[in-house]
Amino acid sequence: MDTDFAIRLMTDALFASVKIAAPILLATLVIGLVISIVQVVTQVQEMTLTFVPKLVVVVVVLVVCGAWMLSVAVELARRMFEAAAGL
C-alpha cells in the first residue's frame, strides 16, 4: 500500500462522513437559529424549548434521509473491502 492509496482511502472516508452528518447538522443548525430568534423576540428562555424541537427535527431528518445515509455508508464499506481485497 503506497501513500497515495492510503490518502485516497482516508479522503473517501472523511468525505462520506461529512455527507452522512451534513443533513442532521444543517437541520439542527437551522432549527436552533429559528428557535433562538423566537426566544429573543418573546424573551422566553426555556431550555426544553430548544431541545425538544431539535430532537424532533433530527428524528424527521433520519426518517427522510436515513436510507440515503445508509447507502452512502454501505457504498464506502464496499469500496473499502474491494480495495482491501486488491492489496
Distance bins in CASP14 RR format, pairs under 12 A and 6 or more apart:
PFRMAT RR
TARGET T0000
AUTHOR 0000-0000-0000
RMODE 2
METHOD distances of the structure
MODEL  1
1 7 0 0 0 0 0 1 0 0 0 0 0
1 8 0 0 0 0 0 1 0 0 0 0 0
1 9 0 0 0 0 1 0 0 0 0 0 0
1 10 0 0 0 0 0 1 0 0 0 0 0
1 83 0 0 0 0 1 0 0 0 0 0 0
1 84 0 0 0 0 1 0 0 0 0 0 0
1 86 0 0 0 0 1 0 0 0 0 0 0
1 87 1 0 0 1 0 0 0 0 0 0 0
2 8 0 0 0 0 1 0 0 0 0 0 0
2 9 0 0 0 0 0 1 0 0 0 0 0
2 87 0 0 0 0 0 1 0 0 0 0 0
3 9 0 0 0 0 0 1 0 0 0 0 0
3 10 0 0 0 0 0 1 0 0 0 0 0
4 10 0 0 0 0 0 1 0 0 0 0 0
4 11 0 0 0 0 0 1 0 0 0 0 0
5 11 0 0 0 0 0 1 0 0 0 0 0
5 12 0 0 0 0 0 1 0 0 0 0 0
5 80 0 0 0 0 0 1 0 0 0 0 0
5 83 1 0 0 1 0 0 0 0 0 0 0
5 84 0 0 0 0 0 1 0 0 0 0 0
5 86 0 0 0 0 0 1 0 0 0 0 0
5 87 0 0 0 0 1 0 0 0 0 0 0
6 12 0 0 0 0 0 1 0 0 0 0 0
6 13 0 0 0 0 0 1 0 0 0 0 0
6 80 0 0 0 0 0 1 0 0 0 0 0
6 83 0 0 0 0 0 1 0 0 0 0 0
6 84 0 0 0 0 0 1 0 0 0 0 0
6 87 0 0 0 0 0 1 0 0 0 0 0
7 13 0 0 0 0 0 1 0 0 0 0 0
7 14 0 0 0 0 0 1 0 0 0 0 0
8 14 0 0 0 0 0 1 0 0 0 0 0
8 15 0 0 0 0 0 1 0 0 0 0 0
8 79 0 0 0 0 0 1 0 0 0 0 0
8 80 0 0 0 0 0 1 0 0 0 0 0
8 83 0 0 0 0 1 0 0 0 0 0 0
9 15 0 0 0 0 0 1 0 0 0 0 0
9 16 0 0 0 0 0 1 0 0 0 0 0
9 76 0 0 0 0 1 0 0 0 0 0 0
9 77 0 0 0 0 0 1 0 0 0 0 0
9 79 0 0 0 0 1 0 0 0 0 0 0
9 80 1 0 0 1 0 0 0 0 0 0 0
9 81 0 0 0 0 0 1 0 0 0 0 0
9 82 0 0 0 0 0 1 0 0 0 0 0
9 83 1 0 0 1 0 0 0 0 0 0 0
9 84 0 0 0 0 1 0 0 0 0 0 0
9 87 0 0 0 0 0 1 0 0 0 0 0
10 16 0 0 0 0 0 1 0 0 0 0 0
10 17 0 0 0 0 0 1 0 0 0 0 0
10 76 0 0 0 0 0 1 0 0 0 0 0
10 80 0 0 0 0 0 1 0 0 0 0 0
10 83 0 0 0 0 0 1 0 0 0 0 0
11 17 0 0 0 0 0 1 0 0 0 0 0
11 18 0 0 0 0 0 1 0 0 0 0 0
11 76 0 0 0 0 0 1 0 0 0 0 0
11 79 0 0 0 0 0 1 0 0 0 0 0
12 18 0 0 0 0 0 1 0 0 0 0 0
12 19 0 0 0 0 0 1 0 0 0 0 0
12 72 0 0 0 0 0 1 0 0 0 0 0
12 73 0 0 0 0 0 1 0 0 0 0 0
12 75 0 0 0 0 1 0 0 0 0 0 0
12 76 1 0 0 1 0 0 0 0 0 0 0
12 77 0 0 0 0 0 1 0 0 0 0 0
12 78 0 0 0 0 0 1 0 0 0 0 0
12 79 1 0 0 1 0 0 0 0 0 0 0
12 80 1 0 0 1 0 0 0 0 0 0 0
12 82 0 0 0 0 0 1 0 0 0 0 0
12 83 0 0 0 0 1 0 0 0 0 0 0
13 19 0 0 0 0 0 1 0 0 0 0 0
13 20 0 0 0 0 0 1 0 0 0 0 0
13 72 0 0 0 0 0 1 0 0 0 0 0
13 73 0 0 0 0 0 1 0 0 0 0 0
13 75 0 0 0 0 0 1 0 0 0 0 0
13 76 1 0 0 1 0 0 0 0 0 0 0
13 77 0 0 0 0 1 0 0 0 0 0 0
13 79 0 0 0 0 1 0 0 0 0 0 0
13 80 1 0 0 1 0 0 0 0 0 0 0
13 83 0 0 0 0 0 1 0 0 0 0 0
14 20 0 0 0 0 0 1 0 0 0 0 0
14 21 0 0 0 0 0 1 0 0 0 0 0
14 76 0 0 0 0 0 1 0 0 0 0 0
15 21 0 0 0 0 0 1 0 0 0 0 0
15 22 0 0 0 0 0 1 0 0 0 0 0
15 72 0 0 0 0 1 0 0 0 0 0 0
15 75 0 0 0 0 0 1 0 0 0 0 0
15 76 0 0 0 0 1 0 0 0 0 0 0
15 79 0 0 0 0 0 1 0 0 0 0 0
16 22 0 0 0 0 0 1 0 0 0 0 0
16 68 0 0 0 0 0 1 0 0 0 0 0
16 69 0 0 0 0 1 0 0 0 0 0 0
16 70 0 0 0 0 0 1 0 0 0 0 0
16 71 0 0 0 0 0 1 0 0 0 0 0
16 72 1 0 1 0 0 0 0 0 0 0 0
16 73 1 0 0 1 0 0 0 0 0 0 0
16 74 0 0 0 0 0 1 0 0 0 0 0
16 75 1 0 0 1 0 0 0 0 0 0 0
16 76 1 0 1 0 0 0 0 0 0 0 0
16 77 0 0 0 0 1 0 0 0 0 0 0
16 78 0 0 0 0 0 1 0 0 0 0 0
16 79 0 0 0 0 1 0 0 0 0 0 0
16 80 0 0 0 0 1 0 0 0 0 0 0
17 24 0 0 0 0 0 1 0 0 0 0 0
17 25 0 0 0 0 0 1 0 0 0 0 0
17 69 0 0 0 0 0 1 0 0 0 0 0
17 72 0 0 0 0 1 0 0 0 0 0 0
17 73 0 0 0 0 1 0 0 0 0 0 0
17 76 0 0 0 0 1 0 0 0 0 0 0
18 24 0 0 0 0 0 1 0 0 0 0 0
18 25 0 0 0 0 1 0 0 0 0 0 0
18 26 0 0 0 0 0 1 0 0 0 0 0
18 69 0 0 0 0 0 1 0 0 0 0 0
18 72 0 0 0 0 0 1 0 0 0 0 0
18 76 0 0 0 0 0 1 0 0 0 0 0
19 25 0 0 0 0 0 1 0 0 0 0 0
19 26 0 0 0 0 0 1 0 0 0 0 0
19 65 0 0 0 0 0 1 0 0 0 0 0
19 68 0 0 0 0 1 0 0 0 0 0 0
19 69 0 0 0 0 1 0 0 0 0 0 0
19 70 0 0 0 0 0 1 0 0 0 0 0
19 71 0 0 0 0 0 1 0 0 0 0 0
19 72 1 0 1 0 0 0 0 0 0 0 0
19 73 0 0 0 0 1 0 0 0 0 0 0
19 75 0 0 0 0 0 1 0 0 0 0 0
19 76 0 0 0 0 1 0 0 0 0 0 0
20 61 0 0 0 0 0 1 0 0 0 0 0
20 62 0 0 0 0 0 1 0 0 0 0 0
20 65 0 0 0 0 1 0 0 0 0 0 0
20 66 0 0 0 0 1 0 0 0 0 0 0
20 68 0 0 0 0 1 0 0 0 0 0 0
20 69 1 0 1 0 0 0 0 0 0 0 0
20 70 0 0 0 0 1 0 0 0 0 0 0
20 71 0 0 0 0 0 1 0 0 0 0 0
20 72 1 0 1 0 0 0 0 0 0 0 0
20 73 1 0 0 1 0 0 0 0 0 0 0
20 74 0 0 0 0 0 1 0 0 0 0 0
20 75 0 0 0 0 0 1 0 0 0 0 0
20 76 0 0 0 0 1 0 0 0 0 0 0
21 27 0 0 0 0 0 1 0 0 0 0 0
21 28 0 0 0 0 0 1 0 0 0 0 0
21 29 0 0 0 0 0 1 0 0 0 0 0
21 58 0 0 0 0 0 1 0 0 0 0 0
21 61 0 0 0 0 0 1 0 0 0 0 0
21 62 0 0 0 0 0 1 0 0 0 0 0
21 65 0 0 0 0 0 1 0 0 0 0 0
21 69 0 0 0 0 1 0 0 0 0 0 0
21 72 0 0 0 0 0 1 0 0 0 0 0
21 73 0 0 0 0 0 1 0 0 0 0 0
22 28 0 0 0 0 0 1 0 0 0 0 0
22 29 0 0 0 0 0 1 0 0 0 0 0
22 61 0 0 0 0 0 1 0 0 0 0 0
22 65 0 0 0 0 1 0 0 0 0 0 0
22 68 0 0 0 0 0 1 0 0 0 0 0
22 69 0 0 0 0 1 0 0 0 0 0 0
22 72 0 0 0 0 0 1 0 0 0 0 0
23 29 0 0 0 0 0 1 0 0 0 0 0
23 30 0 0 0 0 0 1 0 0 0 0 0
23 57 0 0 0 0 0 1 0 0 0 0 0
23 58 0 0 0 0 1 0 0 0 0 0 0
23 60 0 0 0 0 0 1 0 0 0 0 0
23 61 1 0 1 0 0 0 0 0 0 0 0
23 62 0 0 0 0 1 0 0 0 0 0 0
23 63 0 0 0 0 0 1 0 0 0 0 0
23 64 0 0 0 0 1 0 0 0 0 0 0
23 65 1 0 1 0 0 0 0 0 0 0 0
23 66 0 0 0 0 1 0 0 0 0 0 0
23 67 0 0 0 0 0 1 0 0 0 0 0
23 68 0 0 0 0 1 0 0 0 0 0 0
23 69 1 0 0 1 0 0 0 0 0 0 0
23 72 0 0 0 0 0 1 0 0 0 0 0
24 30 0 0 0 0 0 1 0 0 0 0 0
24 31 0 0 0 0 0 1 0 0 0 0 0
24 54 0 0 0 0 1 0 0 0 0 0 0
24 55 0 0 0 0 0 1 0 0 0 0 0
24 57 0 0 0 0 1 0 0 0 0 0 0
24 58 1 0 1 0 0 0 0 0 0 0 0
24 59 0 0 0 0 0 1 0 0 0 0 0
24 60 0 0 0 0 0 1 0 0 0 0 0
24 61 1 0 1 0 0 0 0 0 0 0 0
24 62 1 0 0 1 0 0 0 0 0 0 0
24 63 0 0 0 0 0 1 0 0 0 0 0
24 64 0 0 0 0 0 1 0 0 0 0 0
24 65 0 0 0 0 1 0 0 0 0 0 0
24 66 0 0 0 0 1 0 0 0 0 0 0
24 69 0 0 0 0 1 0 0 0 0 0 0
25 31 0 0 0 0 0 1 0 0 0 0 0
25 32 0 0 0 0 0 1 0 0 0 0 0
25 54 0 0 0 0 0 1 0 0 0 0 0
25 57 0 0 0 0 0 1 0 0 0 0 0
25 58 0 0 0 0 1 0 0 0 0 0 0
25 61 0 0 0 0 1 0 0 0 0 0 0
25 65 0 0 0 0 0 1 0 0 0 0 0
26 32 0 0 0 0 0 1 0 0 0 0 0
26 33 0 0 0 0 0 1 0 0 0 0 0
26 57 0 0 0 0 0 1 0 0 0 0 0
26 58 0 0 0 0 0 1 0 0 0 0 0
26 61 0 0 0 0 1 0 0 0 0 0 0
26 65 0 0 0 0 0 1 0 0 0 0 0
27 33 0 0 0 0 0 1 0 0 0 0 0
27 34 0 0 0 0 0 1 0 0 0 0 0
27 53 0 0 0 0 0 1 0 0 0 0 0
27 54 0 0 0 0 1 0 0 0 0 0 0
27 55 0 0 0 0 0 1 0 0 0 0 0
27 56 0 0 0 0 0 1 0 0 0 0 0
27 57 1 0 1 0 0 0 0 0 0 0 0
27 58 1 0 0 1 0 0 0 0 0 0 0
27 59 0 0 0 0 0 1 0 0 0 0 0
27 60 1 0 0 1 0 0 0 0 0 0 0
27 61 1 0 1 0 0 0 0 0 0 0 0
27 62 0 0 0 0 1 0 0 0 0 0 0
27 63 0 0 0 0 0 1 0 0 0 0 0
27 64 0 0 0 0 1 0 0 0 0 0 0
27 65 0 0 0 0 1 0 0 0 0 0 0
28 34 0 0 0 0 0 1 0 0 0 0 0
28 35 0 0 0 0 0 1 0 0 0 0 0
28 36 0 0 0 0 0 1 0 0 0 0 0
28 50 0 0 0 0 0 1 0 0 0 0 0
28 51 0 0 0 0 0 1 0 0 0 0 0
28 53 0 0 0 0 1 0 0 0 0 0 0
28 54 1 0 1 0 0 0 0 0 0 0 0
28 55 0 0 0 0 1 0 0 0 0 0 0
28 56 0 0 0 0 0 1 0 0 0 0 0
28 57 1 0 0 1 0 0 0 0 0 0 0
28 58 1 0 0 1 0 0 0 0 0 0 0
28 59 0 0 0 0 0 1 0 0 0 0 0
28 60 0 0 0 0 0 1 0 0 0 0 0
28 61 0 0 0 0 1 0 0 0 0 0 0
28 62 0 0 0 0 0 1 0 0 0 0 0
29 35 0 0 0 0 0 1 0 0 0 0 0
29 36 0 0 0 0 0 1 0 0 0 0 0
29 54 0 0 0 0 1 0 0 0 0 0 0
29 57 0 0 0 0 0 1 0 0 0 0 0
29 58 0 0 0 0 0 1 0 0 0 0 0
29 61 0 0 0 0 0 1 0 0 0 0 0
30 36 0 0 0 0 0 1 0 0 0 0 0
30 37 0 0 0 0 0 1 0 0 0 0 0
30 53 0 0 0 0 0 1 0 0 0 0 0
30 54 0 0 0 0 0 1 0 0 0 0 0
30 57 0 0 0 0 1 0 0 0 0 0 0
30 58 0 0 0 0 0 1 0 0 0 0 0
30 61 0 0 0 0 0 1 0 0 0 0 0
31 37 0 0 0 0 0 1 0 0 0 0 0
31 38 0 0 0 0 0 1 0 0 0 0 0
31 49 0 0 0 0 0 1 0 0 0 0 0
31 50 0 0 0 0 1 0 0 0 0 0 0
31 51 0 0 0 0 0 1 0 0 0 0 0
31 52 0 0 0 0 0 1 0 0 0 0 0
31 53 1 0 1 0 0 0 0 0 0 0 0
31 54 1 0 1 0 0 0 0 0 0 0 0
31 55 0 0 0 0 1 0 0 0 0 0 0
31 56 0 0 0 0 1 0 0 0 0 0 0
31 57 1 0 1 0 0 0 0 0 0 0 0
31 58 0 0 0 0 1 0 0 0 0 0 0
31 59 0 0 0 0 0 1 0 0 0 0 0
31 60 0 0 0 0 1 0 0 0 0 0 0
31 61 0 0 0 0 1 0 0 0 0 0 0
32 38 0 0 0 0 1 0 0 0 0 0 0
32 39 0 0 0 0 1 0 0 0 0 0 0
32 40 0 0 0 0 0 1 0 0 0 0 0
32 49 0 0 0 0 0 1 0 0 0 0 0
32 50 1 0 0 1 0 0 0 0 0 0 0
32 51 0 0 0 0 0 1 0 0 0 0 0
32 52 0 0 0 0 0 1 0 0 0 0 0
32 53 1 0 0 1 0 0 0 0 0 0 0
32 54 1 0 0 1 0 0 0 0 0 0 0
32 55 0 0 0 0 0 1 0 0 0 0 0
32 56 0 0 0 0 0 1 0 0 0 0 0
32 57 0 0 0 0 1 0 0 0 0 0 0
32 58 0 0 0 0 0 1 0 0 0 0 0
33 39 0 0 0 0 0 1 0 0 0 0 0
33 40 0 0 0 0 0 1 0 0 0 0 0
33 50 0 0 0 0 0 1 0 0 0 0 0
33 53 0 0 0 0 0 1 0 0 0 0 0
33 54 0 0 0 0 0 1 0 0 0 0 0
33 57 0 0 0 0 0 1 0 0 0 0 0
34 40 0 0 0 0 0 1 0 0 0 0 0
34 41 0 0 0 0 0 1 0 0 0 0 0
34 49 0 0 0 0 0 1 0 0 0 0 0
34 50 0 0 0 0 0 1 0 0 0 0 0
34 53 0 0 0 0 1 0 0 0 0 0 0
34 54 0 0 0 0 0 1 0 0 0 0 0
34 57 0 0 0 0 1 0 0 0 0 0 0
35 41 0 0 0 0 0 1 0 0 0 0 0
35 42 0 0 0 0 0 1 0 0 0 0 0
35 44 0 0 0 0 0 1 0 0 0 0 0
35 45 0 0 0 0 0 1 0 0 0 0 0
35 46 0 0 0 0 0 1 0 0 0 0 0
35 47 0 0 0 0 0 1 0 0 0 0 0
35 48 0 0 0 0 0 1 0 0 0 0 0
35 49 1 0 0 1 0 0 0 0 0 0 0
35 50 1 0 1 0 0 0 0 0 0 0 0
35 51 0 0 0 0 1 0 0 0 0 0 0
35 52 0 0 0 0 1 0 0 0 0 0 0
35 53 1 0 1 0 0 0 0 0 0 0 0
35 54 1 0 0 1 0 0 0 0 0 0 0
35 55 0 0 0 0 0 1 0 0 0 0 0
35 56 0 0 0 0 0 1 0 0 0 0 0
35 57 0 0 0 0 1 0 0 0 0 0 0
36 42 0 0 0 0 0 1 0 0 0 0 0
36 44 0 0 0 0 0 1 0 0 0 0 0
36 45 0 0 0 0 0 1 0 0 0 0 0
36 49 0 0 0 0 1 0 0 0 0 0 0
36 50 1 0 0 1 0 0 0 0 0 0 0
36 53 0 0 0 0 0 1 0 0 0 0 0
36 54 0 0 0 0 0 1 0 0 0 0 0
37 43 0 0 0 0 0 1 0 0 0 0 0
37 44 0 0 0 0 0 1 0 0 0 0 0
37 50 0 0 0 0 0 1 0 0 0 0 0
38 44 1 0 0 1 0 0 0 0 0 0 0
38 45 0 0 0 0 0 1 0 0 0 0 0
38 46 0 0 0 0 0 1 0 0 0 0 0
38 49 0 0 0 0 1 0 0 0 0 0 0
38 50 0 0 0 0 1 0 0 0 0 0 0
38 53 0 0 0 0 1 0 0 0 0 0 0
39 45 1 0 0 1 0 0 0 0 0 0 0
39 46 1 0 0 1 0 0 0 0 0 0 0
39 47 0 0 0 0 0 1 0 0 0 0 0
39 48 0 0 0 0 0 1 0 0 0 0 0
39 49 1 0 0 1 0 0 0 0 0 0 0
39 50 1 0 0 1 0 0 0 0 0 0 0
39 53 0 0 0 0 0 1 0 0 0 0 0
40 49 0 0 0 0 0 1 0 0 0 0 0
42 49 0 0 0 0 1 0 0 0 0 0 0
43 49 0 0 0 0 0 1 0 0 0 0 0
44 50 0 0 0 0 0 1 0 0 0 0 0
46 52 0 0 0 0 1 0 0 0 0 0 0
46 53 0 0 0 0 0 1 0 0 0 0 0
47 53 0 0 0 0 0 1 0 0 0 0 0
47 54 0 0 0 0 0 1 0 0 0 0 0
48 54 0 0 0 0 0 1 0 0 0 0 0
48 55 0 0 0 0 1 0 0 0 0 0 0
48 56 0 0 0 0 0 1 0 0 0 0 0
49 55 0 0 0 0 0 1 0 0 0 0 0
50 56 0 0 0 0 0 1 0 0 0 0 0
50 57 0 0 0 0 0 1 0 0 0 0 0
51 57 0 0 0 0 0 1 0 0 0 0 0
51 58 0 0 0 0 0 1 0 0 0 0 0
52 58 0 0 0 0 0 1 0 0 0 0 0
52 59 0 0 0 0 0 1 0 0 0 0 0
53 59 0 0 0 0 0 1 0 0 0 0 0
53 60 0 0 0 0 0 1 0 0 0 0 0
54 60 0 0 0 0 0 1 0 0 0 0 0
54 61 0 0 0 0 0 1 0 0 0 0 0
55 61 0 0 0 0 0 1 0 0 0 0 0
55 62 0 0 0 0 0 1 0 0 0 0 0
56 62 0 0 0 0 0 1 0 0 0 0 0
56 63 0 0 0 0 0 1 0 0 0 0 0
57 63 0 0 0 0 0 1 0 0 0 0 0
57 64 0 0 0 0 0 1 0 0 0 0 0
57 65 0 0 0 0 0 1 0 0 0 0 0
58 64 0 0 0 0 0 1 0 0 0 0 0
58 65 0 0 0 0 0 1 0 0 0 0 0
58 66 0 0 0 0 0 1 0 0 0 0 0
59 65 0 0 0 0 0 1 0 0 0 0 0
59 66 0 0 0 0 0 1 0 0 0 0 0
60 66 0 0 0 0 0 1 0 0 0 0 0
61 68 0 0 0 0 0 1 0 0 0 0 0
61 69 0 0 0 0 1 0 0 0 0 0 0
62 68 0 0 0 0 0 1 0 0 0 0 0
62 69 1 0 0 1 0 0 0 0 0 0 0
62 70 0 0 0 0 0 1 0 0 0 0 0
63 69 0 0 0 0 0 1 0 0 0 0 0
65 71 0 0 0 0 0 1 0 0 0 0 0
65 72 0 0 0 0 1 0 0 0 0 0 0
66 72 0 0 0 0 1 0 0 0 0 0 0
66 73 0 0 0 0 1 0 0 0 0 0 0
66 74 0 0 0 0 0 1 0 0 0 0 0
67 73 0 0 0 0 0 1 0 0 0 0 0
67 74 0 0 0 0 0 1 0 0 0 0 0
68 74 0 0 0 0 0 1 0 0 0 0 0
68 75 0 0 0 0 0 1 0 0 0 0 0
69 75 0 0 0 0 0 1 0 0 0 0 0
69 76 0 0 0 0 0 1 0 0 0 0 0
70 76 0 0 0 0 0 1 0 0 0 0 0
70 77 0 0 0 0 0 1 0 0 0 0 0
71 77 0 0 0 0 0 1 0 0 0 0 0
71 78 0 0 0 0 0 1 0 0 0 0 0
72 78 0 0 0 0 0 1 0 0 0 0 0
72 79 0 0 0 0 0 1 0 0 0 0 0
73 79 0 0 0 0 0 1 0 0 0 0 0
73 80 0 0 0 0 0 1 0 0 0 0 0
74 80 0 0 0 0 0 1 0 0 0 0 0
74 81 0 0 0 0 0 1 0 0 0 0 0
75 81 0 0 0 0 0 1 0 0 0 0 0
75 82 0 0 0 0 0 1 0 0 0 0 0
76 82 0 0 0 0 0 1 0 0 0 0 0
76 83 0 0 0 0 0 1 0 0 0 0 0
77 83 0 0 0 0 0 1 0 0 0 0 0
77 84 0 0 0 0 0 1 0 0 0 0 0
78 84 0 0 0 0 0 1 0 0 0 0 0
78 85 0 0 0 0 0 1 0 0 0 0 0
79 85 0 0 0 0 0 1 0 0 0 0 0
79 86 0 0 0 0 0 1 0 0 0 0 0
80 86 0 0 0 0 0 1 0 0 0 0 0
80 87 0 0 0 0 0 1 0 0 0 0 0
81 87 0 0 0 0 0 1 0 0 0 0 0
END
